[in-house]
Amino acid sequence: MTAPAIRPLGPADASAYKRLRDACLLAAPEAFTSDHASEALRGADSYAPRLAPPDTGQFTLGAFAADELIGAITCARERGAKNRHVAQVVGMMVLPRAQRGGVGAALVARLTAQARALDGLDHLVLTVTAANAHTVRLYERAGYAAFGLHRRAIRVDGRYHDKLHMALDLHPLAA
């Protein structure tokens, strides 16, 4: 697969983002805390806060093959005075037919680079479905380390799934 074009998403991308999100929630319900039935009811404009410029710390990057949005990842910086140095990485998604082609790794790398450029942002945290070994390894290769496990974090069709908590120090302290 040719490397995808990655760029920040803006308000004009809201409909494409919603289509991608709905498709990914339907395809892999155990990978997300959100559920397809609830999210499908949301309008595209409800995602506007996620589609802000990267310098705000609340941004979403999109991966494009030709003109089609095939993947996305969101950075959500904490807003409180005591934890503005932390951002949540959420909503990592790649269309099933585009998976295992480097799209996810490219999105994580670009988000990490954007996050490092933000003044005062030192720490990225995320959760990933623990049984999703491929995605756990993707984050480990990007430098994330596990720091906890939330057992039975979500339930899909009567089956529980654990969530692994992972973190990346953007500016590691000297030992």
Wavefront OBJ file of the C-alpha trace (Angstrom):
o trace
v 0.000 0.000 0.000
v 1.224 3.486 -0.849
v 1.872 5.658 2.197
v -1.258 7.609 3.036
v -1.400 11.385 2.990
v -1.879 12.530 6.584
v -3.240 15.929 7.512
v -5.248 17.623 10.254
v -8.999 17.330 9.800
v -11.145 20.449 9.890
v -14.855 21.243 9.902
v -15.122 20.495 6.161
v -14.098 16.896 6.933
v -16.864 16.248 9.486
v -19.031 14.123 7.169
v -16.102 11.975 6.037
v -14.989 11.577 9.665
v -18.465 10.452 10.703
v -18.613 7.898 7.845
v -15.214 6.503 8.872
v -16.141 6.395 12.553
v -19.496 4.701 11.942
v -17.855 2.075 9.699
v -15.091 1.325 12.218
v -17.452 1.145 15.203
v -19.579 -1.346 13.287
v -16.614 -3.427 12.099
v -14.812 -3.696 15.453
v -17.165 -2.955 18.360
v -14.754 -4.412 20.919
v -12.073 -1.904 19.918
v -14.018 1.152 21.066
v -15.666 2.349 24.257
v -18.325 4.083 22.148
v -21.015 1.953 20.553
v -22.213 2.076 16.954
v -25.949 2.350 17.738
v -25.504 5.503 19.847
v -22.877 7.116 17.657
v -24.840 6.515 14.446
v -27.506 8.874 15.817
v -25.025 11.752 16.162
v -24.814 14.362 13.459
v -21.517 15.002 11.704
v -21.387 18.520 13.162
v -21.227 17.066 16.700
v -17.612 16.078 16.001
v -16.522 19.681 15.409
v -14.628 19.998 18.733
v -12.363 17.140 17.627
v -11.618 18.826 14.315
v -9.761 21.871 15.659
v -6.276 23.009 14.577
v -3.379 21.036 16.110
v -2.044 24.035 18.055
v -5.144 23.838 20.279
v -4.167 20.400 21.596
v -7.645 19.134 20.594
v -7.146 17.814 17.075
v -7.734 14.892 14.760
v -5.416 13.709 12.028
v -6.769 11.902 8.998
v -5.096 9.418 6.656
v -6.173 9.617 3.035
v -5.821 7.208 0.128
v -6.555 9.326 -2.919
v -9.434 11.475 -1.644
v -10.885 8.897 0.753
v -10.482 9.166 4.522
v -9.259 5.685 5.545
v -7.993 6.346 9.062
v -7.956 8.862 11.886
v -6.564 9.499 15.353
v -7.450 12.186 17.898
v -5.409 14.058 20.495
v -7.438 15.492 23.380
v -5.324 17.637 25.675
v -6.465 17.929 29.265
v -7.763 21.411 30.108
v -7.103 21.690 33.858
v -4.201 23.717 35.214
v -2.741 20.683 36.965
v -2.941 18.258 34.060
v -2.519 20.310 30.864
v 0.770 18.479 30.410
v -1.248 15.324 29.533
v -3.275 14.461 26.437
v -5.481 11.474 25.708
v -5.008 9.639 22.424
v -8.495 8.508 21.395
v -10.448 7.342 18.385
v -7.620 5.540 16.569
v -9.322 3.895 13.619
v -8.423 2.491 10.222
v -10.890 0.984 7.754
v -10.573 -2.818 7.795
v -9.459 -3.000 4.147
v -6.629 -0.516 4.876
v -5.342 -2.220 8.038
v -1.923 -3.834 8.309
v -0.528 -1.494 5.667
v 1.218 1.025 7.912
v -1.668 3.499 8.148
v -2.005 3.149 11.930
v 1.737 3.466 12.506
v 1.863 6.573 10.303
v -1.031 8.155 12.218
v 0.568 7.432 15.602
v 3.940 8.807 14.431
v 2.399 12.011 13.087
v 0.247 12.558 16.196
v 3.315 12.059 18.391
v 5.289 14.601 16.358
v 2.427 17.137 16.534
v 2.073 16.564 20.280
v 5.814 17.053 20.888
v 5.541 20.452 19.212
v 2.889 21.667 21.678
v 4.291 23.835 24.444
v 4.005 22.190 27.846
v 2.606 18.869 26.611
v 4.741 16.096 28.089
v 2.656 12.954 28.287
v 0.314 10.973 26.012
v -2.001 8.304 27.436
v -4.400 5.872 25.795
v -6.355 2.697 26.267
v -6.417 -0.218 23.863
v -8.364 -3.459 23.969
v -5.877 -5.791 25.655
v -6.652 -8.763 23.397
v -5.854 -6.693 20.285
v -2.218 -7.833 20.187
v -1.476 -6.237 16.811
v -2.513 -2.770 18.006
v -0.781 -3.189 21.371
v 2.447 -3.988 19.471
v 1.913 -0.978 17.200
v 1.835 1.302 20.254
v 4.802 -0.471 21.859
v 6.860 0.048 18.681
v 5.959 3.752 18.912
v 7.400 3.871 22.445
v 4.260 3.483 24.558
v 4.491 1.382 27.720
v 1.670 -0.338 29.585
v 0.955 0.938 33.081
v -2.277 -0.767 34.034
v -5.099 -3.056 33.060
v -8.792 -2.295 33.477
v -10.390 -5.689 33.640
v -13.870 -6.015 32.155
v -13.737 -2.393 30.993
v -16.358 -2.828 28.281
v -19.007 -5.386 27.465
v -19.993 -6.158 23.888
v -22.757 -8.667 23.160
v -22.509 -10.024 26.695
v -18.729 -10.549 26.518
v -16.272 -8.527 28.604
v -13.080 -6.997 27.195
v -10.130 -5.666 29.182
v -8.531 -2.326 28.344
v -4.771 -1.860 28.612
v -3.624 1.589 29.733
v -0.500 2.818 27.955
v 1.572 6.001 28.116
v 4.344 7.771 26.265
v 6.602 10.412 27.796
v 7.176 12.983 25.056
v 10.129 14.541 26.878
v 11.593 11.863 29.160
v 13.244 13.135 32.300
v 16.971 12.576 32.620
v 17.794 9.746 35.011
l 1 2 3 4 5 6 7 8 9 10 11 12 13 14 15 16 17 18 19 20 21 22 23 24 25 26 27 28 29 30 31 32 33 34 35 36 37 38 39 40 41 42 43 44 45 46 47 48 49 50 51 52 53 54 55 56 57 58 59 60 61 62 63 64 65 66 67 68 69 70 71 72 73 74 75 76 77 78 79 80 81 82 83 84 85 86 87 88 89 90 91 92 93 94 95 96 97 98 99 100 101 102 103 104 105 106 107 108 109 110 111 112 113 114 115 116 117 118 119 120 121 122 123 124 125 126 127 128 129 130 131 132 133 134 135 136 137 138 139 140 141 142 143 144 145 146 147 148 149 150 151 152 153 154 155 156 157 158 159 160 161 162 163 164 165 166 167 168 169 170 171 172 173 174 175
